Amino acid sequence: MVNAILTAVHVVVAIGLIVTVLLMSGRSAGLSGSIAGGAEQFFGKRKGLDEFLGKLAAGFAIAFLISSLALNFVHG
């Protein structure tokens, strides 16, 4: 039961991390350039959005690491 819950959390965190990284603007502006209009309306200028996405990505990365370790201890 615990293994299933941890796996579900791990998958959600992994998807969140992937989406967050894809939304961050890079050299070519990537996917974030196509939806920048709507995002700028909510978060203001582009720089503020990139800072927010950077912090969010760091949080997802830490959560991914913790859930990976927890899955390893429960499963192994």
C-alpha positions in Angstrom: 0.0 0.0 0.0 2.8 2.4 0.9 4.7 1.4 -2.2 1.7 2.3 -4.4 1.2 5.7 -2.7 5.0 6.5 -3.0 4.9 5.5 -6.7 2.0 7.7 -7.4 3.6 10.7 -5.7 6.9 10.0 -7.6 5.1 10.0 -10.9 3.2 13.2 -10.2 6.5 14.9 -9.1 8.3 13.7 -12.1 5.6 15.0 -14.5 5.6 18.3 -12.6 9.4 18.6 -12.9 9.3 17.8 -16.7 6.5 20.4 -17.3 8.3 23.0 -15.2 11.6 22.6 -17.1 9.8 22.7 -20.4 8.1 26.0 -19.5 11.4 27.7 -18.5 12.8 29.9 -21.2 16.1 28.9 -22.7 18.2 30.2 -25.5 15.5 29.5 -28.0 12.6 30.2 -25.7 11.2 26.7 -26.2 7.7 25.9 -25.3 7.4 28.9 -23.0 7.5 31.3 -25.9 4.3 29.9 -27.3 2.3 30.4 -24.1 4.1 33.5 -22.8 1.1 35.8 -23.3 -1.2 34.0 -20.9 1.6 33.3 -18.4 2.7 36.9 -18.4 -0.8 38.0 -17.6 -0.7 36.0 -14.3 2.9 36.4 -13.3 3.9 39.7 -14.8 7.1 40.2 -16.7 9.2 37.4 -18.1 12.0 37.7 -15.6 9.6 37.1 -12.7 8.1 34.1 -14.3 11.5 32.6 -15.0 12.5 33.1 -11.3 9.3 31.5 -10.2 9.8 28.5 -12.5 13.4 28.1 -11.3 12.3 27.9 -7.7 9.5 25.6 -8.6 11.8 23.3 -10.6 14.2 23.2 -7.6 11.3 22.2 -5.3 10.2 19.5 -7.7 13.8 18.2 -8.0 14.2 18.0 -4.2 10.8 16.2 -4.0 11.9 13.9 -6.8 15.1 13.0 -4.9 13.3 12.4 -1.7 10.6 10.3 -3.3 13.2 8.2 -5.1 15.1 7.5 -1.9 11.8 6.7 -0.1 10.9 4.2 -2.9 14.3 2.7 -2.6 14.0 2.1 1.1 10.5 0.8 0.9 11.0 -1.5 -2.0 14.6 -2.7 -1.3 
